[in-house]
């Protein structure tokens, strides 16, 4: 490897001189190491203020520098799987000056975003997509006669998803110039699970392998002719010998050249290896690197799960900054409730897709370890696995974020709803989620689930109602879905006794003869506040909590719609095909097509990142917007 001879300017921070990856290529290795330390400091300081994915980004700083140092980005395409590890990448690709706006409303995204930079080769946010995308780019470059490379960086947690292996299978078959970097840190969000994870994390470093080989050569060399014969055999089978100790045999079976494992924080080893691959290997290659999640910040190294994605925190202590409220979140209430129900119903089992803490299932997992299953990042498998449990008499609860349930749509239809199995989908983070942005907002589930036969769907107005809805779902002998938002609710009273709700029956919260407000889920209380404001203006609004998106309460909704002649629907979901559409369909069936309606929901575009309250205001689904919509419908 030839090292550049021109050092960076003296007396200034190295990071301040880096405006693009081209600037890296003038640095010496010691300067790159200094730069890595500066980048870590900036990431820690920024995430401590804004929140974000700290651990993943700290773990790939050297890897990021080495990739941009060796490869000609953006001509060589660099794709970050999931993308939550891309902070160092953003800092050295022209976004240093805006990095303080990370994940802030109208600031830079916490994930790669094509519209932000030409260096962001692919829009990411969900796991296990990078190899497929990189293979598509590699094939396209080959068709165009372009000699550029496509490089996918994927974590060992993301390797548990079937999509990654579908891509590896095709890539090996086509034999194109594809590079896959396996970033092995033994962690995704929850600790990695499964046989594959154990296989990938055999951390036998190249140095250890060399020491073992040198020791064998030395000892066998002392055995005269016998030793020489054994050495000859060993040299011929060196690759098999290496594969015995590493995952190489798995990837080589898929027709990839396998290199590694490499120390992922050693710039010399990384750069040497990447240059060798760049200059000598023409087909698909997988480079296995070993990194430490949270590298360089002791609290994150000690507790990588907490620091995977964290809100603002104190740098010195590593403790999260107080949120200003001690009330439980919807997720907390769900976790407590399923654990209490599980204590009296041994048929209840819980399933997570590598999000145990995030979905509130930690207590259930600790209390009923035999009835809890973390399947890894494999949402499709989670749903069909649940169907298998249901066939044998159990009632599985599959707790996954709304945005990730999108990945299991076929399994919900084919494996759960067609056979009408008692599987409950606990849809966490439904609606807008805040700083993670368009790849994580859960604003489509009302639309894609309500159309499926046999599915019942509920949304609680507050934390107390969530308890009763989960109890109802677990006593329903068919598919059910329960959607609830991120964060805290209305500080509603919780109960020690759960009640069974009548399927398809809503509740009248407020009577009024002028207009009917039909909010669903977390929009119920804003609608009640709007109704109170309308009352002061002399407008009497009825407010109905439908409870069920499917089936709708035909009698309650149609009677009040007919009485008032005006209906406003409000939902934290897209307008197309959502709750409002379901109400219009119902009014049509009831012969009430003449009722004046206004559908308040998110518009037909992907929503950017920002605080939930800001996004609700921007989409006109907060109390002020409900009041204004009602006044317009009243022609006032």
C-alpha positions in Angstrom: 0.0 0.0 0.0 1.4 3.4 -1.0 0.8 6.1 1.6 0.2 9.7 0.6 3.0 12.0 1.5 1.2 15.3 2.1 0.0 15.9 5.6 -3.1 17.9 6.4 -2.7 21.6 7.4 -1.1 22.1 10.8 -2.9 23.8 13.6 -6.5 23.0 12.6 -8.9 20.2 13.3 -8.7 17.5 10.6 -12.4 17.1 10.3 -12.7 20.8 9.4 -10.6 20.1 6.3 -12.7 17.2 5.1 -15.4 18.4 2.7 -15.6 15.2 0.6 -14.0 11.8 0.6 -11.4 13.0 -1.9 -9.9 15.0 1.0 -9.3 11.8 2.9 -7.0 10.4 0.3 -4.4 13.0 1.0 -4.0 11.9 4.7 -1.5 9.6 6.3 -2.7 6.6 8.3 -1.9 8.3 11.7 -3.9 11.3 10.5 -6.9 9.1 9.6 -6.7 7.7 13.1 -6.8 11.2 14.6 -9.7 12.0 12.3 -11.6 8.9 13.5 -11.2 10.2 17.1 -12.5 13.6 16.1 -15.5 12.1 14.3 -16.4 10.1 17.4 -16.3 13.2 19.5 -18.7 15.0 17.1 -21.1 12.1 16.9 -21.2 11.7 20.7 -21.7 15.5 21.3 -24.4 15.7 18.6 -26.4 12.6 19.6 -26.2 13.6 23.2 -28.2 16.8 22.2 -30.5 15.4 19.5 -30.8 11.7 20.2 -30.1 9.1 17.6 -28.4 5.9 16.7 -25.2 6.3 18.6 -23.8 2.7 19.1 -24.0 1.7 15.4 -22.3 4.8 14.1 -19.5 4.7 16.6 -18.8 1.1 15.7 -18.1 1.8 12.0 -16.0 5.0 12.0 -12.7 3.3 10.8 -14.7 1.1 8.4 -16.3 4.3 6.9 -13.0 6.1 6.5 -11.3 3.0 4.9 -14.1 2.5 2.4 -14.2 6.1 1.3 -10.3 6.2 1.3 -10.0 3.2 -1.0 -13.0 3.3 -3.2 -14.0 6.1 -5.6 -17.2 7.1 -4.1 -19.8 8.2 -5.3 -18.9 6.5 -8.6 -18.3 3.4 -6.6 -21.7 3.0 -4.9 -21.7 2.6 -1.1 -24.9 1.2 0.4 -25.5 1.2 4.1 -27.9 -1.5 5.3 -30.6 0.0 7.5 -28.5 3.2 7.5 -28.5 4.0 11.2 -24.7 3.6 11.2 -24.2 6.4 8.6 -23.3 9.4 10.8 -19.6 9.2 10.1 -20.4 8.9 6.4 -22.5 12.0 6.6 -19.8 14.0 8.3 -17.2 13.3 5.6 -19.6 13.8 2.6 -20.3 17.5 2.8 -22.8 17.6 5.7 -20.5 18.5 8.5 -21.9 22.0 8.7 -25.5 20.8 9.1 -24.7 17.8 11.3 -26.0 19.6 14.4 -29.5 19.5 12.8 -29.4 15.7 12.8 -33.0 14.3 13.1 -34.4 17.7 13.8 -37.4 19.0 11.9 -36.2 20.3 8.5 -32.6 19.2 9.4 -30.6 16.3 8.0 -32.1 12.8 8.2 -30.8 10.2 10.6 -30.6 7.8 7.6 -29.1 7.9 4.1 -31.3 10.0 1.9 -30.8 10.3 -1.9 -32.0 13.9 -2.0 -29.5 14.9 0.6 -26.3 13.8 -1.1 -24.9 12.1 -4.2 -23.0 9.9 -1.8 -26.2 8.5 -0.4 -26.5 5.8 -3.0 -29.7 4.2 -1.7 -32.7 5.3 0.5 -32.6 3.1 3.6 -34.2 2.6 7.0 -35.3 -1.0 7.0 -32.8 -3.9 7.3 -31.5 -6.5 4.9 -32.0 -4.6 1.7 -28.4 -3.5 0.9 -27.2 -6.6 -0.9 -30.2 -6.7 -3.2 -29.8 -3.0 -4.0 -26.0 -3.3 -4.5 -26.4 -6.3 -6.8 -28.9 -4.4 -8.9 -26.4 -1.5 -9.2 -23.5 -3.9 -10.0 -25.6 -5.6 -12.7 -26.6 -2.2 -14.2 -22.9 -1.0 -14.2 -22.0 -4.2 -16.0 -24.7 -3.6 -18.6 -23.5 -0.1 -19.2 -19.8 -1.1 -19.4 -19.1 0.9 -16.2 -16.2 -0.4 -14.2 -17.4 1.0 -10.9 -18.0 -1.1 -7.8 -21.1 -1.6 -5.7 -20.4 -2.1 -2.0 -23.0 -3.2 0.6 -22.3 -2.8 4.3 -24.6 -5.1 6.3 -24.6 -6.0 10.0 -24.7 -9.5 11.3 -28.2 -8.8 12.7 -29.5 -7.9 9.3 -28.0 -11.2 8.0 -30.7 -13.1 9.9 -33.3 -11.9 7.3 -34.1 -14.1 4.4 -33.9 -11.3 1.9 -30.1 -11.0 2.5 -29.6 -14.6 1.5 -31.9 -14.4 -1.5 -29.6 -11.6 -2.8 -26.4 -13.6 -1.9 -27.8 -16.6 -3.8 -28.4 -14.6 -7.0 -25.1 -12.7 -6.7 -23.1 -15.9 -6.5 -24.9 -17.1 -9.6 -24.2 -14.0 -11.7 -20.6 -13.6 -10.7 -20.6 -9.8 -10.9 -18.3 -7.2 -9.2 -20.1 -7.0 -5.9 -18.5 -6.3 -2.5 -20.3 -7.2 0.7 -18.9 -5.9 4.0 -20.2 -8.0 6.9 -20.0 -5.7 9.9 -20.1 -8.2 12.8 -20.6 -6.7 16.2 -22.8 -9.4 17.6 -25.7 -6.9 18.2 -28.6 -5.5 16.2 -31.1 -3.8 18.6 -31.7 -6.6 20.9 -28.9 -9.2 21.2 -28.7 -11.3 18.0 -30.4 -14.7 18.2 -30.3 -17.9 16.2 -27.8 -20.4 14.9 -26.7 -18.2 12.1 -25.7 -15.4 14.4 -23.6 -17.8 16.5 -22.0 -19.1 13.3 -21.1 -15.6 12.1 -19.6 -14.5 15.4 -16.8 -17.1 15.6 -14.3 -14.4 16.4 -11.1 -16.0 15.4 -9.0 -13.1 14.2 -6.5 -13.3 11.3 -3.7 -12.7 13.8 -4.9 -15.7 15.9 -5.1 -17.8 12.8 -1.5 -16.8 11.8 -0.2 -17.7 15.2 -1.9 -21.1 15.1 -0.5 -21.8 11.7 3.1 -20.6 12.6 3.0 -22.8 15.7 1.9 -25.9 13.6 4.6 -25.2 11.0 7.3 -24.9 13.7 6.3 -28.1 15.5 5.7 -30.2 12.4 9.1 -29.1 11.0 10.7 -30.8 13.9 9.3 -34.2 12.8 11.6 -34.8 9.8 10.0 -36.5 6.8 6.7 -37.2 8.5 6.3 -33.6 9.5 7.1 -32.4 6.0 4.5 -34.7 4.5 1.9 -33.4 6.9 2.9 -29.8 6.1 2.4 -30.5 2.4 -1.2 -31.8 3.1 -1.9 -28.8 5.3 -0.8 -26.3 2.7 -3.0 -27.9 0.1 -6.0 -27.8 2.5 -5.3 -24.3 4.0 -8.6 -22.9 2.7 -10.5 -25.8 4.1 -8.6 -25.3 7.4 -9.5 -21.7 7.5 -13.2 -22.4 6.7 -13.3 -24.9 9.6 -12.7 -22.0 12.0 -14.6 -19.2 10.2 -18.0 -18.7 8.4 -16.1 -18.8 5.1 -17.5 -22.1 4.0 -21.1 -20.7 4.1 -20.3 -17.8 1.8 -18.0 -19.7 -0.4 -20.8 -22.2 -0.9 -22.7 -19.2 -2.3 -19.8 -18.7 -4.7 -18.4 -15.6 -2.9 -14.7 -15.1 -2.2 -14.6 -14.9 1.6 -12.0 -12.7 3.4 -11.7 -12.4 7.2 -12.5 -12.0 9.9 -10.7 -8.7 10.0 -10.3 -6.3 13.0 -12.7 -3.6 12.0 -11.0 -0.8 13.9 -7.6 -1.3 12.4 -7.2 1.1 9.5 -4.0 -0.5 8.1 -5.6 -3.9 7.9 -8.9 -2.5 6.4 -7.2 -0.4 3.8 -4.8 -3.1 2.8 -7.6 -5.6 2.3 -9.9 -3.2 0.5 -7.1 -2.2 -1.9 -6.3 -5.9 -2.6 -10.0 -6.6 -3.3 -10.4 -3.5 -5.5 -7.3 -4.4 -7.6 -7.5 -8.2 -7.8 -11.0 -9.6 -7.4 -13.5 -9.4 -10.2 -16.3 -11.5 -8.9 -18.5 -11.3 -5.7 -16.5 -11.1 -2.4 -17.6 -10.9 1.2 -15.3 -9.2 3.7 -16.0 -10.1 7.3 -15.1 -7.4 9.8 -15.3 -7.5 13.6 -16.3 -4.3 15.3 -17.4 -3.1 18.7 -20.8 -1.4 18.8 -20.4 1.9 20.6 -16.6 1.9 20.1 -14.9 4.8 21.9 -17.7 5.7 24.3 -17.5 3.4 27.4 -21.3 3.6 28.4 -22.2 2.6 24.8 -19.7 -0.2 24.7 -21.0 -1.5 28.1 -24.7 -1.2 27.2 -25.0 -1.3 23.4 -28.7 -2.2 23.5 -29.6 1.1 25.2 -27.3 3.2 23.1 -28.4 1.6 19.8 -31.0 4.3 19.5 -31.2 6.8 22.4 -32.7 10.1 23.2 -30.7 13.1 24.5 -28.3 12.0 27.3 -25.6 13.4 29.6 -22.2 12.6 28.1 -20.3 12.4 31.4 -22.7 9.9 33.1 -24.2 8.3 30.0 -27.7 8.7 31.6 -30.7 9.7 29.6 -32.0 13.2 30.2 -35.3 13.4 32.0 -38.2 13.6 29.6 -40.3 15.7 32.0 -42.9 12.9 32.6 -43.0 9.7 34.6 -46.2 8.4 33.1 -46.0 5.1 31.3 -45.9 4.9 27.5 -48.3 2.9 25.5 -45.5 0.4 25.0 -45.0 0.1 28.8 -48.8 -0.5 29.3 -48.9 -3.1 26.6 -45.9 -4.9 28.1 -47.4 -4.9 31.6 -50.8 -6.0 30.4 -49.6 -8.9 28.3 -47.6 -10.1 31.3 -50.5 -9.9 33.6 -52.8 -11.7 31.1 -50.1 -14.3 30.5 -50.1 -15.1 34.3 -53.7 -16.4 34.0 -53.7 -17.6 30.4 -51.0 -20.1 29.7 -51.9 -20.2 26.0 -50.6 -16.7 25.5 -47.2 -16.5 23.8 -45.3 -13.5 22.7 -43.0 -13.0 19.6 -40.5 -10.2 18.9 -38.5 -9.6 15.7 -35.3 -8.4 17.4 -37.1 -5.6 19.3 -37.6 -7.0 22.7 -37.1 -3.9 24.8 -38.6 -1.6 22.1 -41.9 -3.4 22.1 -42.1 -3.7 25.8 -41.7 -7.5 26.0 -38.7 -7.6 28.4 -40.8 -8.4 31.5 -42.9 -11.1 29.7 -39.7 -12.7 28.4 -38.2 -12.8 31.9 -41.4 -14.0 33.5 -42.4 -16.6 30.9 -39.1 -17.5 29.1 -40.6 -20.7 27.6 -43.5 -18.7 26.0 -41.4 -15.9 24.5 -39.6 -16.1 21.2 -37.3 -13.6 19.6 -37.0 -14.6 16.0 -34.4 -12.0 14.9 -34.9 -9.5 12.1 -37.4 -11.8 10.3 -40.9 -10.3 10.3 -42.3 -12.6 7.6 -41.1 -15.6 9.6 -42.5 -14.1 12.8 -46.0 -14.0 11.5 -46.0 -17.5 9.9 -44.2 -18.9 13.0 -47.1 -17.4 15.0 -49.6 -19.2 12.7 -47.9 -22.5 13.4 -48.2 -21.9 17.2 -51.9 -21.0 16.7 -52.6 -24.2 14.9 -51.5 -26.1 18.0 -53.8 -24.2 20.3 -51.8 -21.2 21.5 -52.7 -17.5 21.0 -49.5 -15.7 19.8 -49.1 -12.0 20.1 -46.7 -10.7 17.5 -45.3 -7.3 18.7 -43.7 -5.3 15.9 -43.5 -1.7 14.9 -46.1 -0.6 12.3 -43.5 0.2 9.7 -41.9 -3.3 10.0 -45.3 -5.1 9.8 -45.3 -3.9 6.2 -42.7 -6.6 5.5 -45.0 -9.4 6.5 -48.1 -8.5 4.6 -48.4 -11.7 2.5 -47.9 -13.8 5.6 -50.7 -11.9 7.4 -53.1 -12.6 4.6 -52.0 -16.1 3.5 -50.9 -17.7 6.7 -53.1 -16.0 9.4 -56.3 -14.5 7.9 -57.2 -17.2 5.3 -57.2 -20.0 7.9 -58.7 -17.5 10.4 -56.2 -18.3 13.1 -56.1 -16.6 16.6 -53.1 -14.5 16.1 -52.9 -10.9 17.6 -50.8 -8.3 15.9 -49.6 -5.7 18.4 -48.8 -2.8 16.2 -46.5 -0.5 18.1 -45.4 3.0 16.8 -48.6 3.4 14.8 -48.9 6.9 13.3 -46.1 9.4 13.0 -43.1 8.5 15.2 -40.9 11.6 15.1 -37.2 11.9 14.3 -36.7 8.7 12.4 -38.8 10.0 9.5 -40.5 8.5 6.4 -39.0 5.0 6.7 -40.3 4.6 10.2 -43.6 6.4 10.3 -46.5 3.9 10.8 -49.1 5.6 8.8 -50.2 2.9 6.4 -51.4 0.0 8.7 -55.1 1.2 8.9 -55.2 1.1 5.1 -53.5 -2.2 4.4 -55.0 -4.2 7.3 -58.6 -3.2 7.2 -59.2 -4.7 3.8 -58.3 -8.2 4.8 -61.2 -10.6 5.5 -61.4 -12.2 9.0 -59.2 -9.4 10.5 -60.6 -7.3 13.3 -58.8 -4.1 14.1 -58.8 -1.8 17.1 -57.2 1.4 18.2 -57.4 2.6 21.8 -58.2 6.2 22.7 -55.9 6.0 25.7 -53.7 3.7 27.8 -56.6 2.4 29.8 -58.5 1.3 26.8 -55.4 -0.4 25.4 -55.6 -2.8 28.4 -59.2 -3.8 27.6 -58.5 -4.1 23.8 -55.6 -6.5 24.4 -57.7 -8.6 26.7 -60.5 -8.6 24.1 -58.0 -9.6 21.3 -56.7 -12.5 23.4 -60.2 -13.8 23.9 -61.1 -13.5 20.2 -60.8 -16.8 18.2 -59.5 -15.3 15.0 -57.0 -12.7 13.7 -56.9 -9.4 15.4 -54.8 -6.2 15.2 -54.3 -3.6 17.9 -52.5 -0.4 16.9 -51.2 2.1 19.4 -48.8 5.1 19.0 -45.3 5.9 20.2 -44.8 7.7 23.5 -47.1 8.5 26.4 -50.8 9.0 26.1 -53.4 10.9 28.1 -52.3 9.7 31.6 -55.5 7.7 31.8 -56.3 5.6 34.8 -55.1 2.0 34.5 -57.1 -0.9 35.9 -56.5 -4.2 37.7 -59.4 -5.8 36.0 -59.8 -6.1 32.3 -63.1 -6.1 30.5 -64.2 -7.7 27.3 -65.3 -5.3 24.7 -68.1 -6.2 22.3 -66.6 -6.7 18.9 -67.6 -3.9 16.5 -69.1 -1.6 19.1 -68.0 2.0 19.6 -68.9 4.4 22.4 -70.6 7.8 22.3 -68.4 10.2 24.3 -70.3 13.4 23.8 -73.7 14.1 22.3 -74.4 17.0 19.9 -76.9 17.7 17.2 -74.8 19.9 14.8 -71.9 17.8 13.7 -70.4 14.4 14.3 -66.7 14.0 15.0 -65.3 10.5 14.4 -61.7 10.4 15.6 -59.8 7.1 15.9 -57.2 6.0 18.4 -54.9 8.8 19.6 -57.0 11.4 17.8 -60.0 10.9 20.2 -58.8 13.3 22.9 -57.8 16.0 20.5 -61.4 15.7 19.1 -62.9 16.0 22.5 -60.9 19.2 23.1 -62.0 20.5 19.7 -65.7 19.7 20.7 -65.3 21.7 23.9 -64.0 24.7 21.9 -66.9 24.4 19.4 -69.3 24.4 22.3 -68.1 27.8 23.3 -68.9 29.0 19.7 -72.5 27.6 20.0 -71.8 24.5 17.9 -72.8 21.2 19.5 -70.6 18.4 18.3 -71.1 14.7 18.9 -67.9 12.7 19.5 -67.8 9.0 18.9 -64.9 6.7 19.8 -65.3 3.9 17.2 -62.8 1.7 19.0 -63.0 -0.7 16.1 -61.7 0.2 12.6 -63.0 -3.1 11.5 -65.8 -3.9 11.9 -67.3 -0.5 12.3 -70.3 0.2 14.5 -72.9 0.6 11.8 -75.8 1.6 14.0 -73.9 4.1 16.1 -72.1 5.9 13.3 -75.0 5.9 10.8 -77.5 7.1 13.3 -75.5 10.1 14.4 -74.4 10.9 10.8 -78.1 10.9 9.8 -79.0 13.1 12.8 -76.3 15.7 12.3 -75.8 15.5 8.5 -72.1 16.3 8.9 -69.2 14.0 9.7 -65.5 14.8 10.3 -63.2 11.8 10.5 -59.7 12.1 12.0 -56.9 9.6 11.9 -53.1 9.3 12.4 -52.9 7.4 9.1 -52.8 8.3 5.4 -56.1 9.4 3.9 -56.0 6.9 1.1 -57.9 3.7 2.1 -57.8 4.6 5.8 -60.4 5.0 8.5 -62.1 7.9 6.7 -62.5 5.8 3.6 -64.1 3.0 5.6 -66.6 5.5 7.1 -67.5 6.8 3.6 -68.1 3.2 2.5 -70.3 2.6 5.5 -72.3 5.8 4.9 -72.8 4.7 1.3 -74.1 1.3 2.4 -76.5 3.0 4.9 -77.8 5.2 2.1 -76.3 8.3 3.6 -74.2 9.5 0.6 -75.7 13.0 1.1 -74.0 13.5 4.4 -71.4 16.2 4.3 -68.0 14.8 5.2 -64.4 16.0 5.8 -61.6 13.5 6.1 -58.6 14.6 8.2 -55.6 12.4 7.7 -52.0 12.5 6.5 -51.7 13.6 2.8 -50.6 11.5 -0.1 -46.9 12.0 0.3 -44.1 10.6 2.5 -43.8 12.6 5.7 -40.4 14.0 6.8 -39.0 13.7 10.2 -40.0 16.0 13.1 -41.7 16.0 16.5 -45.1 14.3 16.5 -46.9 17.4 17.5 -45.4 19.3 14.6 -46.3 16.6 12.1 -49.9 16.3 13.5 -50.2 20.1 13.0 -48.7 20.0 9.5 -51.2 17.3 8.5 -54.1 19.2 10.1 -55.1 16.4 12.5 -54.7 18.3 15.8 -57.4 20.0 17.9 -57.1 23.4 16.1 -57.4 21.7 12.7 -60.4 19.7 13.8 -62.1 22.8 15.0 -61.4 24.6 11.7 -62.6 21.6 9.6 -65.9 21.5 11.7 -66.4 25.3 11.1 -65.9 24.9 7.4 -68.4 22.0 7.3 -70.8 24.3 9.2 -70.1 27.0 6.6 -68.8 29.3 9.4 
